[in-house]
Amino acid sequence: MNRNQWLVVLFGGILVLLSLAATMWWSAGIIAILTGVAWKQFDTRGRRPDNPVVRSVTCKQCGAVGEPHWAKCAKCGAADWK
């Protein structure tokens, strides 16, 4: 169980216990179901991570391949990307 799932169980459990203490049975049942749904949504096992596509750029002076967020070319030091 990850951190977000622990938080969902903690707060959902507290709300369910408070509802049961106030004898609000339907409310406790609905909150328990919603807690279970939220717990399942925060489950990260089996999901692929989001891998953004990093486009590469080339230096105008030497033709070296770099990344668009680099300030200067690693090979020649120019700041011109195309």
C-alpha positions as CSV (number, residue, x, y, z in Angstrom):
1,M,0.0,0.0,0.0
2,N,1.4,3.4,-0.9
3,R,1.1,6.7,1.0
4,N,-2.0,7.9,-0.8
5,Q,-3.8,4.7,-0.1
6,W,-2.9,4.9,3.6
7,L,-4.3,8.5,3.7
8,V,-7.5,7.4,2.0
9,V,-8.0,4.5,4.4
10,L,-7.2,6.7,7.4
11,F,-9.6,9.5,6.6
12,G,-12.3,7.2,5.2
13,G,-12.0,5.0,8.3
14,I,-12.4,8.1,10.6
15,L,-15.5,9.2,8.7
16,V,-17.0,5.7,8.8
17,L,-16.4,5.5,12.5
18,L,-17.9,8.9,13.1
19,S,-20.9,8.0,11.0
20,L,-21.4,4.7,12.9
21,A,-21.1,6.6,16.3
22,A,-23.9,8.9,15.1
23,T,-25.9,5.8,14.1
24,M,-26.0,6.9,10.4
25,W,-25.8,3.4,8.9
26,W,-26.5,4.4,5.3
27,S,-23.9,7.2,5.4
28,A,-21.3,4.9,6.9
29,G,-21.9,2.3,4.1
30,I,-21.7,4.9,1.3
31,I,-18.5,6.4,2.8
32,A,-17.0,2.9,3.1
33,I,-17.8,2.2,-0.6
34,L,-16.4,5.5,-1.7
35,T,-13.3,4.8,0.4
36,G,-12.8,1.5,-1.3
37,V,-13.2,3.1,-4.8
38,A,-10.7,5.8,-3.9
39,W,-8.3,3.2,-2.5
40,K,-8.5,1.3,-5.8
41,Q,-7.9,4.4,-7.9
42,F,-4.7,5.2,-6.0
43,D,-3.3,1.7,-6.6
44,T,-0.2,2.1,-8.8
45,R,0.7,-1.5,-9.2
46,G,0.4,-2.7,-12.8
47,R,0.2,0.8,-14.3
48,R,2.9,2.0,-16.7
49,P,4.7,5.2,-15.7
50,D,4.1,8.3,-17.8
51,N,7.2,8.6,-20.0
52,P,7.1,11.9,-21.9
53,V,8.6,11.9,-25.3
54,V,11.8,14.0,-25.3
55,R,12.5,15.5,-28.7
56,S,16.1,16.0,-29.6
57,V,17.5,19.1,-31.4
58,T,20.7,19.6,-33.3
59,C,23.3,22.3,-32.9
60,K,23.4,24.7,-35.9
61,Q,27.2,25.0,-35.7
62,C,28.6,21.5,-35.2
63,G,25.5,19.3,-35.7
64,A,25.7,17.6,-32.3
65,V,22.5,16.2,-30.9
66,G,21.1,17.8,-27.7
67,E,18.0,18.4,-25.8
68,P,15.9,21.6,-26.2
69,H,16.2,22.6,-22.5
70,W,20.0,22.7,-22.6
71,A,21.4,26.2,-22.6
72,K,24.5,25.4,-24.6
73,C,25.8,22.7,-26.9
74,A,27.9,20.2,-25.0
75,K,30.3,19.8,-27.9
76,C,31.1,23.3,-29.1
77,G,29.4,25.6,-26.5
78,A,27.1,27.4,-29.0
79,A,23.5,28.4,-28.0
80,D,21.9,27.9,-31.4
81,W,19.6,24.9,-31.7
82,K,17.5,23.9,-34.7
